[in-house]
């Protein structure tokens, strides 16, 4: 039996989630997630693998709480976050240090509200920047501990807001504001400090009194004291982009500044010794991001993107300047792609970038003298978490496509890719991956991936599943553990993964075709490429379904109301009524700024509910703040209004997850999700017995 034919085996596969590189370039640190013993969550650990391509993985950490977010200091020590015991009296995540020379991991923070993670480290100094929250009334980390202890004692979890937004993706914002802190670990003597560290108390009873008292104590003197780089911030919805100069003296961050209901994002230079802030770039019409220093500290790179409005999308620009903001110039102005990551080459002569490109996610080299853009990798894969060896310029990264999950690789300067050892050797999917394209009604090339069972043929055509990506500024180009087409292929489906208008990796004009017009070119593109794929002999055009999540769910709803060609439609976390979605999503200011009021009405799927003829499976999580549960509830109510029979029955179904968000993340809930989808498709596409799960 294939690992992809059994959902139990699928959720048990270990997953490589991140990679860091040692300063000498000889080893990579992997973050690997494995299924817990009770199969209800994933536990993470750090592993070391040689970058030579040989050797065996070595496990570095092991704790019940797990570890994540590895970064490597200039001396080879590894920083990570974990909620393991030893850093405090509660379960908050803290930053830990694993010595390069061996020995036990030791905590380096004991923040009352926990640490959000390491955002950047210096290349030549033992300096790190971390993100963490402080209550807005707190002047420092000691006062924050006292205030949190009082909230805990009084069992208060109310949140007072005086700004917008108040939610983000899957969590409520507040009661704290995100700060950036620096940690200078070069002068810290962990061995001596450990001797003076207070021993954890076993406590008695439920430990609530001890926990409250401990959290109110002054910050432990045996730990390096975090320095607040951003006192008195506004609430932030994301951890800002952060870069640290190689010598550790300067931090550059992208800091949001409220402007009415919306915000601008400034590029700010922070002197670590004085705390002085100098704004390098500020424009209410522009968003700045992704700052990074060259290894010699002489240059700073960042991205700049003007804000979009209903008239059209804007280009994501790459810029290079001196660290003080002078000598700024745009790089590779002719390159019509959006960089998803950016860093300098080891010699400072080029930028190393990743970007969506024609259904792949290659690594690019952008020469800073000639502005020539060269594709370093050329295979049918996407690369993430790229790290550059400072001595040789070779890179390590995670590589994936629709046949293989993310796995660690080394990329030489000539583009040669060498797979590294991994403790998570997931098997390749048993499928054929074909690049397909067609010409849309306006003459534009539209392409996608077609995954088919190996035995699909003219004599044995496979039923077709049109799977529409989310975003909408996105591309089908890599493996996802949340959306895994290999599972559908294993059950006999040919899966079409198209990139219609609004998709990234094809240039700004391709995105603009669907801008402020979601129901037009994106829909006709999907129908055109579906027509082309259905004409293939290995595809059965008489048995078809469509599905998608988020924007893909929006398109699934639009498809359901505008064609009867599909035997079933699955819509997950979907936008249904745009007039309702706009003001209730977590960031209404953005979504309402990119549509005209007329387009919000014209392109709202709910207006075509009476025209739906395909059975629809609606799936929604109650904790989804990006597409609030009201979208799913209204869709379900309006399906019932028009299609329920006298006995209260209808062909449509609603799968509801009270404690999941935009994604279904708990392993057993993922099993229920896939079981429901495949059972619904089996009933309506394959005419098999209705055996829907009720777990």
Phi, psi and omega in degrees: 000135179288150176297341182264354176272342179247120178293329176296317178291324182297310183291342180275354180293131174292150186231132173274121187250345181195162179215140173232161185239136177290155182300329179276357177074006186270345180215154176243145178255118181258141167261121186237129179258134177231153181291136179291165183300325180272003174062029181247354180202177178245137178251141187242145179218161178258139179230147175253131176230144178288145179274359179289340182100350176243192180080179184240151175294146177236125180284133183257329185228154178202111176209158181296327182277339179081171184224156180201170171067046184292136170226152183243127178284170183296336179268004179095351175296145182254127173260143176206168176252144179199151174259019179299154180295154174122342181255356183177188184258003182230194186259019180289146177286139177231169176272133180240158179235129176252114185297141179297327182277003180104169181112177183283149174292147180226145180288148174240355172225156173215056183283136185301323180266004181084168179254137181279345179133166178276124182264333180193154174228155178280149182283329187238006181222155182274061183237134178229154173243132180237160174253140178201159183259142170235142174298144186298336180278347187278131177279335181202184185289333178290316179292326177300318179298318179296317181294321178293321178299321179293319177298318180295316181300319183270002180056044179262127173231013177293151181234126181263126182245141171228014180211169180243142006272178178239356179219159179209119179053278188228011183217152175285142175274144182091175008281356183260167175251145180283129175244157168257132178238148173256150175235117176261102185266354182292326182265001183276137177250087187297328182293315179292321181295323182298329181293336181256004181288138178291139179287141177299140179272137176286331179069188174210172184058222180270358175076007187293320180295316180297318181296318181294316180295318182296320183291342180268356180289157174300158182299136185303130182286341181278356179252152174296131185277122178296137176262128184283113180273342184227064179296147177057050178279164165281166178294138179248146179267340179225154169294129184291160172291136186222140172225144177243134178299151182307324180276358175079007184274338188230139174241135172244129183223155174261109187248126179283146178230126183297137172224092186064224178286338183261199180203160167250166179236114182267154172261117191235135176260131183239123176278118185295327184285327183251340184079004182293135178257133174234119180282119180273321181217134179207126180201122182296344181263003189226147173247130177253151180196174171054050178291148177205140179267149167288160185293337177270358178075006185276339185224157178233134174246150179199169176249153182222128178222116173301146180292141179276158173219182184300343182288340178157166178285166180240158182280142172272113187261148174252133183230152175229138178213176167288160181300338178269005177094351180281168179056036181285138177210148177280142183251139174048055182300334182281346188281116187264056176223162180253114179293128177264345171208156187210135173200167179274151170292167185296331181263002179075004184275349186209163168260141174254122185229155166244151180197149171298138182204105174053045177081012174232177176225071186286172168263135181241150172245125183246107183291128185279350176267311184266345187066013178289134179254122181242133177278118182281317179253147185228016182269174180276069185208170175237144183242135178225170178053044182288132178232133184259130175288120186292340181269319188249338183087353174294164185231153165242151183197175169256133180241143180205155165214196185280353178260340182221136175292174181301132179218149186283141180219160169250139179241117178282169183299332180274005178093357178296131182251126179240125179287141178260161175299150181211142174279002182231066183279076181294138181289154176289149178291147179273078186206162173254131182249119185236134175279120182238150176209171178204176176253123181287175185296337179263010177090359181280140174288130176236129185230173177188184175252141174243119176256128183229151172297146182302332183266006178292133183200179177298328179277344182218065184291145182265142173298150187257133174242110175278115183246115189260130184284162178272192177133265003281350182280085191201175178209142171282100180215004182203161177301143172224131176287341178274319178245100189242094181300335180303330179293323178288321178298320180298335179265013171099001183272145162273127186249121177262124181242086187269157173246090180279181174313143187091348180286149178270158179101006182230007179101163185294325180296326180293321176295317184297336181302330182250006185291134180058022188204050189300327184275357183263266186300320176303319180291311182293327174299315179299318180291324180295315182285332173295318176303314183296319182287324178295339178282350180286143185294333183276003182245135180266103183288350181271353180228104186219154175214160177230145179206163177181164179232147180064240173300325175299327175290321173305311182294325176298319176296318180295317178301315182300326182269358186231002173203151177252019188283342185259140181284339179201154178226133176244126183233118184246134177046052193260149171280128184242308181240104188296330178293332177274319181298315186310306183274355183251347177292169186292334181230070183300328183300322179287307188295325179283344181275341184261357177243147164281154177303325180294320181292326178299327179278311185299326187254025178269121184299333186297339182289347182247021184301323182293342182268000180288128177239343179276142172299137185240131170259115180263131178230133180205145174257141185290336182266018178279112180262343177286312173241092189301155184303337178302331177296312179293321180294318180291320177301314182294319180296321182282330171297317179296321180302323187259340191232355179288144180268183185295337179270002181086010183258157171202165181285342181284157180223155179230119175255117188243132178243105184297332186240023174249165183246221181297329176247154176261105194256333182289134187307314183288331174291325175298321177298314179299318181302307182294321178300317180296314181298310184290327176292318179297317178293320179300318181295314190264336180262319184260357180059037178266174184296141176291108182228052183290138181287148177234025181295000000 
